[in-house]
Amino acid sequence: MFLLAVQNIDAQCSMCRAVLETEADQGSAEAINDGIVYLMAFPYILVFGVLYFVYRSFKKKKSEISK
């Protein structure tokens, strides 16, 4: 559901935001935002991947027991 909802996300620490807001070039601020969101996404992807494989293995064991 979260993947379907596209929103503009601003994710910066306060020090990065202060430095980047003082610069005239807003392209670097957007690049920093994209990098932070990119780094934030990987732990969630890994956790959901592990949970998927655990679910699949339990489902497979349950189907073998019922046979």
C-alpha positions as CSV (number, residue, x, y, z in Angstrom):
1,M,0.0,0.0,0.0
2,F,2.9,2.4,0.8
3,L,4.5,1.7,-2.5
4,L,1.4,2.8,-4.4
5,A,1.2,6.1,-2.6
6,V,3.7,8.4,-4.3
7,Q,4.6,11.4,-2.2
8,N,7.3,14.0,-2.2
9,I,9.5,13.0,0.8
10,D,12.1,15.4,2.3
11,A,14.5,13.5,4.6
12,Q,17.5,15.3,6.0
13,C,19.2,15.7,9.3
14,S,19.0,19.3,10.7
15,M,22.7,20.0,10.1
16,C,22.6,18.9,6.4
17,R,19.4,20.9,5.9
18,A,21.0,24.1,7.4
19,V,24.1,23.8,5.2
20,L,22.1,23.0,2.1
21,E,19.6,25.8,2.6
22,T,22.3,28.4,2.7
23,E,23.6,27.3,-0.7
24,A,22.1,28.8,-3.9
25,D,22.3,25.4,-5.7
26,Q,19.1,23.4,-4.8
27,G,20.2,20.5,-7.0
28,S,22.7,19.3,-4.3
29,A,19.9,19.4,-1.7
30,E,17.7,17.2,-3.8
31,A,20.6,14.8,-4.4
32,I,21.2,14.6,-0.6
33,N,17.5,13.9,-0.1
34,D,17.5,11.2,-2.7
35,G,20.6,9.5,-1.2
36,I,19.1,9.5,2.3
37,V,15.9,8.0,1.2
38,Y,17.8,5.4,-0.9
39,L,19.9,4.4,2.1
40,M,16.8,4.3,4.3
41,A,14.9,1.9,2.0
42,F,17.4,-1.0,1.9
43,P,17.0,-2.1,5.6
44,Y,13.2,-2.3,5.0
45,I,13.6,-4.2,1.8
46,L,16.0,-6.7,3.5
47,V,13.7,-7.2,6.5
48,F,10.6,-7.8,4.3
49,G,12.6,-10.2,2.1
50,V,13.7,-12.3,5.1
51,L,10.1,-12.3,6.4
52,Y,8.8,-13.4,3.1
53,F,11.2,-16.4,3.0
54,V,10.4,-17.3,6.6
55,Y,6.6,-17.2,5.7
56,R,7.2,-19.3,2.6
57,S,9.2,-21.9,4.5
58,F,6.5,-22.2,7.2
59,K,3.8,-22.5,4.5
60,K,5.8,-25.2,2.8
61,K,6.3,-27.2,6.0
62,K,2.6,-26.9,6.8
63,S,1.6,-28.2,3.4
64,E,4.0,-31.2,3.8
65,I,2.6,-32.0,7.2
66,S,-1.0,-32.0,5.9
67,K,-0.2,-34.5,3.1
